[in-house]
Protein backbone atom coordinates (compact mmCIF):
# COMPACT_ATOMS: atom_id res chain seq x y z
CA UNK A 1 0.00 0.00 0.00
CA UNK A 2 2.75 2.47 0.92
CA UNK A 3 4.80 1.85 -2.24
CA UNK A 4 1.73 1.94 -4.49
CA UNK A 5 0.69 5.30 -3.05
CA UNK A 6 4.13 6.79 -3.73
CA UNK A 7 4.06 5.42 -7.27
CA UNK A 8 0.56 6.79 -7.87
CA UNK A 9 1.56 10.22 -6.57
CA UNK A 10 4.61 10.37 -8.83
CA UNK A 11 2.97 9.02 -11.98
CA UNK A 12 -0.18 11.13 -11.87
CA UNK A 13 -2.55 8.28 -11.11
CA UNK A 14 -5.56 9.60 -9.21
CA UNK A 15 -6.59 7.16 -6.49
CA UNK A 16 -9.61 7.63 -4.20
CA UNK A 17 -7.66 7.68 -0.91
CA UNK A 18 -4.26 7.05 0.61
CA UNK A 19 -3.85 3.51 2.00
CA UNK A 20 -4.43 3.25 5.74
CA UNK A 21 -0.95 1.73 6.25
CA UNK A 22 0.63 4.72 4.49
CA UNK A 23 -1.15 7.26 6.72
CA UNK A 24 -0.42 5.27 9.87
CA UNK A 25 3.30 4.93 9.05
CA UNK A 26 3.74 8.58 8.07
CA UNK A 27 2.30 9.78 11.36
CA UNK A 28 3.83 7.16 13.64
CA UNK A 29 7.21 8.23 12.24
CA UNK A 30 6.34 11.94 12.49
CA UNK A 31 4.81 11.96 15.98
CA UNK A 32 7.82 13.10 18.03
CA UNK A 33 8.65 16.11 15.85
CA UNK A 34 5.13 16.84 14.59
CA UNK A 35 4.10 19.83 16.70
CA UNK A 36 7.43 21.64 16.51
CA UNK A 37 7.83 21.15 12.77
CA UNK A 38 4.26 21.97 11.86
CA UNK A 39 3.81 25.02 14.05
CA UNK A 40 7.30 26.55 14.02
CA UNK A 41 8.65 25.57 10.60
CA UNK A 42 5.48 25.38 8.47
CA UNK A 43 3.57 28.11 10.36
CA UNK A 44 0.54 25.83 10.58
CA UNK A 45 -2.40 27.79 11.99
CA UNK A 46 -5.42 25.87 10.71
CA UNK A 47 -6.63 24.56 14.11
CA UNK A 48 -6.85 28.00 15.69
CA UNK A 49 -8.36 29.56 12.56
CA UNK A 50 -10.99 26.82 12.28
CA UNK A 51 -11.99 27.31 15.92
CA UNK A 52 -12.30 31.07 15.26
CA UNK A 53 -14.60 30.27 12.33
CA UNK A 54 -16.72 27.98 14.49
CA UNK A 55 -17.10 30.68 17.13
CA UNK A 56 -18.13 33.23 14.50
CA UNK A 57 -20.90 31.02 13.13
CA UNK A 58 -22.17 29.15 16.18
CA UNK A 59 -25.15 30.45 18.12
CA UNK A 60 -23.88 31.62 21.52
CA UNK A 61 -25.15 29.31 24.21
CA UNK A 62 -24.57 28.62 27.87
CA UNK A 63 -24.04 25.01 26.88
CA UNK A 64 -20.61 23.93 25.73
CA UNK A 65 -20.28 21.69 22.68
CA UNK A 66 -19.90 17.99 22.05
CA UNK A 67 -16.96 17.96 19.63
CA UNK A 68 -15.61 15.28 17.29
CA UNK A 69 -12.02 15.86 16.14
CA UNK A 70 -11.44 13.80 12.98
CA UNK A 71 -7.79 12.85 12.45
CA UNK A 72 -6.96 14.45 15.78
CA UNK A 73 -3.22 13.73 15.58
CA UNK A 74 -1.35 15.12 18.57
CA UNK A 75 -4.32 17.21 19.64
CA UNK A 76 -3.64 20.63 18.12
CA UNK A 77 -7.35 21.13 17.39
CA UNK A 78 -8.15 19.82 20.85
CA UNK A 79 -5.93 22.46 22.43
CA UNK A 80 -7.72 25.21 20.51
CA UNK A 81 -11.29 24.01 21.06
CA UNK A 82 -11.12 22.52 24.58
CA UNK A 83 -12.26 25.75 26.32
CA UNK A 84 -15.54 25.55 24.38
CA UNK A 85 -16.08 21.79 24.62
CA UNK A 86 -18.25 19.87 27.03
CA UNK A 87 -17.04 16.62 25.55
CA UNK A 88 -14.09 16.20 23.19
CA UNK A 89 -13.70 12.98 21.20
CA UNK A 90 -10.76 12.31 18.88
CA UNK A 91 -10.06 9.63 16.29
CA UNK A 92 -6.79 8.87 14.49
CA UNK A 93 -5.00 5.94 12.87
CA UNK A 94 -1.61 6.56 14.46
CA UNK A 95 -1.03 5.09 17.92
CA UNK A 96 1.97 7.35 18.50
CA UNK A 97 0.05 10.50 17.61
CA UNK A 98 -2.74 9.41 19.97
CA UNK A 99 -0.20 9.01 22.78
CA UNK A 100 0.67 12.69 22.33
CA UNK A 101 -3.00 13.67 22.28
CA UNK A 102 -3.70 11.61 25.41
CA UNK A 103 -0.86 13.36 27.23
CA UNK A 104 -2.64 16.70 26.79
CA UNK A 105 -5.47 15.48 29.07
CA UNK A 106 -8.08 17.28 26.98
CA UNK A 107 -10.00 14.43 25.34
CA UNK A 108 -12.68 12.43 27.11
CA UNK A 109 -12.30 9.68 24.51
CA UNK A 110 -9.69 8.78 21.89
CA UNK A 111 -10.25 6.07 19.27
CA UNK A 112 -7.60 4.40 17.11
CA UNK A 113 -9.59 3.64 13.97
CA UNK A 114 -10.04 4.86 10.43
CA UNK A 115 -12.56 7.69 10.28
CA UNK A 116 -15.45 5.91 8.58
CA UNK A 117 -15.32 2.86 10.86
CA UNK A 118 -15.29 5.05 13.94
CA UNK A 119 -18.07 7.34 12.74
CA UNK A 120 -20.34 4.47 11.77
CA UNK A 121 -20.23 3.33 15.39
CA UNK A 122 -21.41 6.71 16.75
CA UNK A 123 -25.01 7.69 17.44
CA UNK A 124 -26.85 9.97 15.02
CA UNK A 125 -27.14 13.66 15.97
CA UNK A 126 -24.60 13.27 18.78
CA UNK A 127 -22.19 16.13 18.01
CA UNK A 128 -22.57 19.92 17.92
CA UNK A 129 -19.23 20.47 16.19
CA UNK A 130 -17.11 18.26 13.92
CA UNK A 131 -13.63 19.39 12.88
CA UNK A 132 -11.27 17.96 10.25
CA UNK A 133 -8.03 19.97 10.11
CA UNK A 134 -5.62 18.83 7.39
CA UNK A 135 -7.28 15.41 7.20
CA UNK A 136 -8.87 15.41 3.76
CA UNK A 137 -5.43 15.74 2.18
CA UNK A 138 -5.20 11.96 2.75
CA UNK A 139 -8.71 11.29 1.45
CA UNK A 140 -9.48 12.06 -2.17
CA UNK A 141 -13.10 11.03 -2.45
CA UNK A 142 -15.14 12.51 0.40
CA UNK A 143 -18.72 11.42 -0.38
CA UNK A 144 -19.06 8.74 2.32
CA UNK A 145 -17.27 10.78 4.99
CA UNK A 146 -19.51 13.81 4.39
CA UNK A 147 -22.60 11.59 4.58
CA UNK A 148 -21.48 10.32 8.00
CA UNK A 149 -20.70 13.84 9.21
CA UNK A 150 -24.23 14.85 8.25
CA UNK A 151 -25.64 11.92 10.22
CA UNK A 152 -23.62 12.67 13.34
CA UNK A 153 -24.28 16.41 13.55
CA UNK A 154 -27.15 17.82 15.59
CA UNK A 155 -29.57 20.21 13.86
CA UNK A 156 -27.78 23.56 13.70
CA UNK A 157 -24.42 21.88 14.26
CA UNK A 158 -21.32 22.96 12.34
CA UNK A 159 -18.59 21.21 10.40
CA UNK A 160 -15.26 23.01 10.01
CA UNK A 161 -12.43 21.69 7.84
CA UNK A 162 -9.39 22.59 5.79
CA UNK A 163 -8.42 21.39 2.33
CA UNK A 164 -5.64 22.05 -0.12
CA UNK A 165 -6.96 23.91 -3.16
CA UNK A 166 -6.97 22.13 -6.51
CA UNK A 167 -5.52 24.33 -9.23
CA UNK A 168 -8.00 25.60 -11.80
CA UNK A 169 -8.36 23.63 -15.01
CA UNK A 170 -6.40 24.83 -18.00
CA UNK A 171 -8.40 26.41 -20.83
CA UNK A 172 -7.79 23.27 -22.89
CA UNK A 173 -9.12 21.00 -20.12
CA UNK A 174 -12.14 23.25 -19.58
CA UNK A 175 -12.90 23.23 -23.31
CA UNK A 176 -12.79 19.43 -23.25
CA UNK A 177 -15.35 19.36 -20.41
CA UNK A 178 -12.88 17.91 -17.90
CA UNK A 179 -14.21 17.86 -14.34
CA UNK A 180 -11.71 17.15 -11.60
CA UNK A 181 -13.07 16.74 -8.06
CA UNK A 182 -9.76 15.92 -6.38
CA UNK A 183 -6.21 15.20 -7.42
CA UNK A 184 -3.36 13.24 -5.86
CA UNK A 185 -0.21 15.35 -6.13
CA UNK A 186 3.44 14.31 -6.14
CA UNK A 187 3.51 15.30 -2.45
CA UNK A 188 1.36 12.25 -1.67
CA UNK A 189 -1.47 14.60 -0.65
CA UNK A 190 -4.83 15.29 -2.26
CA UNK A 191 -6.20 18.67 -3.24
CA UNK A 192 -9.92 19.30 -3.75
CA UNK A 193 -11.89 21.55 -6.08
CA UNK A 194 -14.24 24.20 -4.78
CA UNK A 195 -16.97 22.89 -7.13
CA UNK A 196 -16.72 19.39 -5.66
CA UNK A 197 -17.03 20.71 -2.11
CA UNK A 198 -20.02 22.86 -3.07
CA UNK A 199 -21.75 19.85 -4.66
CA UNK A 200 -21.10 17.72 -1.56
CA UNK A 201 -22.52 20.43 0.70
CA UNK A 202 -25.64 20.74 -1.45
CA UNK A 203 -26.17 16.99 -1.80
CA UNK A 204 -26.02 16.54 1.97
CA UNK A 205 -28.16 19.55 2.88
CA UNK A 206 -25.41 21.70 4.39
CA UNK A 207 -25.38 25.49 4.24
CA UNK A 208 -21.97 26.85 3.23
CA UNK A 209 -21.31 29.55 5.82
CA UNK A 210 -17.76 30.31 4.77
CA UNK A 211 -15.08 29.15 2.36
CA UNK A 212 -12.02 31.31 2.87
CA UNK A 213 -8.85 31.07 0.82
CA UNK A 214 -5.86 30.58 3.09
CA UNK A 215 -2.27 29.42 3.13
CA UNK A 216 -2.59 26.08 4.88
CA UNK A 217 1.15 25.75 5.44
CA UNK A 218 3.96 28.07 4.48
CA UNK A 219 6.53 25.46 3.55
CA UNK A 220 9.88 27.15 2.80
CA UNK A 221 9.66 28.72 -0.69
CA UNK A 222 6.50 26.70 -1.36
CA UNK A 223 3.37 27.98 0.39
CA UNK A 224 0.43 25.57 0.22
CA UNK A 225 -2.83 27.25 -0.78
CA UNK A 226 -6.10 25.93 0.47
CA UNK A 227 -9.44 26.76 2.01
CA UNK A 228 -10.81 27.00 5.53
CA UNK A 229 -14.43 25.92 5.27
CA UNK A 230 -17.43 26.00 7.56
CA UNK A 231 -20.77 24.32 6.84
CA UNK A 232 -23.89 24.46 8.97
CA UNK A 233 -26.34 21.61 9.37
ABEGO torsion letter per residue (X at the ends): XAAAAAAAAAAGBBBABBBAAAAAAAAAAAAAAAAAAAAAAAGBAAAAAAAAAAAAABBBBABBBBBBBBGAEAGAAAAAAAAABABBBBBBABAAAAAAAAAAGABABBBBBBAAAAAAABBBGABABBBBBGAAAABABAAAAAAAAAAABBBGBBBBBBBBBBBBBBAAAAAAGBBBABBBBAAGBBBBBAAAAAAAAAAAGBBBABBBBBBABBBBGBBBBBBBBBBBX
